[in-house]
Amino acid sequence: MTNTIYLVNPPNPLNMKGFPGSLLALDLWVRRKLPDVVSTIIDEEETPESRLLESLERKLVSAPENPYIGITSTTATYQDAINSARALKKIRPNSKIILGGHHVNGQEQVILENHPEIDLTVTGEGEKALESIIRGNYDFPGVAYRGMNLVNVLSNPLRLNRDEINSLDLRNFNPEFQERSTQFKEINLITARGCPMKCSFCAVANENVTAQDPDLVVEQIDYLVKQMQKTGRYKPIAIQDNFFAQSPKRAYEIAKKLIDYRNQSGNDFEWNIQTRVEQFSDNDLVKILSNAGCSAAYFGVENFDPKMLKILNKAHNERRYLDLTSKSILNCLANGIQPHIDFQVGIPGEDSETERINENALKHIGEEAREYENKPKVFPSLSVVYPATAFYNSMMQQGVSREVYEQFTKWERENPEYRNLLYGYFAHGNGGIPLGIMNIEQLKNGEISVNMNNLFRAKRYVDRLRAIDSIKVHDYTEQTREGE
């Protein structure tokens, strides 16, 4: 068993910055479970591609000849992760390079077939898989390597149980990188993993939620608040759980404990959450979250057209879902919580009727909200296809090659004019495939081509939403989610 592991955050030149908390959790897990192993984090997020090799050589100058090296990758950073792996193999040819992160899910065989610099991939939660690899056992759920039976090993990646996720206490993360775990000028805190919903576009779906205990959540928030007090740099705390209020009982308990904490400590701070609208139709829950300092809630509403909701698999009862959305947004405004609506544009199958329904729905919500000081805020995103989603399976059934991301992620990086057309309209640097604006027949033939009519239609659609004076549509040229 080698006694060295490097955990690498690859360059990220085109997307929202923020050190991935997953690497901090992996680093802590290794230090706890394998105390004889030296775990080192390497952050190349800001490194230009032209200087990557030089930077890695400097950081690996004292590395052994055969270390393990783990690289995290989203679809947006996939090409950067591959470039990092190539550079690392030049520096340490005998290293074992492991690629993990969201992009790997469903792409294991494609990655191993196309990239000899990658020795292993890890699918799903990586802590237990990485531990097994370092111990020398590659035949472990979630781990893939050349020559193995992928189906047998990848069927059930192991997830952490409650006690294990409680052990990933932010207070014990590598202090050098804790402060970098920010996005939108907010401090990220993950207190749960998984989401039981089955949204067609989501790579984290149909999983039971495993959550940290409420007492631990409050203790970590207290730690973050005290760190901010030391530095004098105050930021909102963004709880980045996929579905914060999935358990209303837990949400109530956390809120009650935070109210007690605020009263006892006198500490004033803001925090926000990501959740769904169903639980926020309960005004009592919204009220207690507000009293606990929750300042904003981000709802993955995605659309108001029942036809689109069905395609997105967002709701079993579309009409009830839309009624709950309106009620939840008003509950937020009435209790001083800023409601944010995540909203998808360019969904395959979208038509003029879809646009009309959504414009009317947002006008209606805006009119209902006029009596309140704040306006509901809408965050448009370009609907994209990620690996291992229902959208991906549908794309494969239409005849698109399983290797499409190998080609598309390169094309997107090499075509700044395409990215410039999206700038300011969508939260999109690069990443998933925007199938609704692509020429699908050409895509099936292995050619990447944007349907410009569909692209400009999507932008005009957003422009019309911006013209609704009773709501606010986020301007993605701004650096914060508040857009102030």
Stockholm file with secondary structure:
# STOCKHOLM 1.0

chainA/1-484         MTNTIYLVNPPNPLNMKGFPGSLLALDLWVRRKLPDVVSTIIDEEETPESRLLESLERKLVSAPENPYIGITSTTATYQDAINSARALKKIRPNSKIILGGHHVNGQEQVILENHPEIDLTVTGEGEKALESIIRGNYDFPGVAYRGMNLVNVLSNPLRLNRDEINSLDLRNFNPEFQERSTQFKEINLITARGCPMKCSFCAVANENVTAQDPDLVVEQIDYLVKQMQKTGRYKPIAIQDNFFAQSPKRAYEIAKKLIDYRNQSGNDFEWNIQTRVEQFSDNDLVKILSNAGCSAAYFGVENFDPKMLKILNKAHNERRYLDLTSKSILNCLANGIQPHIDFQVGIPGEDSETERINENALKHIGEEAREYENKPKVFPSLSVVYPATAFYNSMMQQGVSREVYEQFTKWERENPEYRNLLYGYFAHGNGGIPLGIMNIEQLKNGEISVNMNNLFRAKRYVDRLRAIDSIKVHDYTEQTREGE
#=GR chainA/1-484 SS CCSEEEEEECCCSSSCCCCCHHHHHHHHHHHHHCTTSEEEEEECTTCCGGGHHHHHHHHTTTCCSSCEEEEECCSTTHHHHHHHHHHHHHHCTTCEEEEESGGGTTTHHHHHHHCTTCCEEECSCCHHHHHHHHTTCCCSTTEEETTSCHHHHHSSCCCCCHHHHHTCCGGGSCHHHHTTCEETTEEEECCEECCCCCCTTCSSCSCCCEECCHHHHHHHHHHHHHHHHHHTCCCCEEECCTTGGGSHHHHHHHHHHHHHHHHHHCCCCCEEEEECTTGGGCHHHHHHHHHTTEEEEEEEEECSCHHHHHHHTCCSSHHHHHHHHHHHHHHHHHTTCEEEEEEEESCTTCCHHHHHHHHHHHHHHHHHTTTSSSCCEEEEEECCBCTTSHHHHHHHHTTCCTTHHHHHHHHHHHCHHHHHHHTTTSSCSSCSBCGGGBCHHHHHTTCCCBCHHHHHHHHHHHHHHHTCTTSEECCTTSSSSSCC
#=GC SS_cons         CCSEEEEEECCCSSSCCCCCHHHHHHHHHHHHHCTTSEEEEEECTTCCGGGHHHHHHHHTTTCCSSCEEEEECCSTTHHHHHHHHHHHHHHCTTCEEEEESGGGTTTHHHHHHHCTTCCEEECSCCHHHHHHHHTTCCCSTTEEETTSCHHHHHSSCCCCCHHHHHTCCGGGSCHHHHTTCEETTEEEECCEECCCCCCTTCSSCSCCCEECCHHHHHHHHHHHHHHHHHHTCCCCEEECCTTGGGSHHHHHHHHHHHHHHHHHHCCCCCEEEEECTTGGGCHHHHHHHHHTTEEEEEEEEECSCHHHHHHHTCCSSHHHHHHHHHHHHHHHHHTTCEEEEEEEESCTTCCHHHHHHHHHHHHHHHHHTTTSSSCCEEEEEECCBCTTSHHHHHHHHTTCCTTHHHHHHHHHHHCHHHHHHHTTTSSCSSCSBCGGGBCHHHHHTTCCCBCHHHHHHHHHHHHHHHTCTTSEECCTTSSSSSCC
//
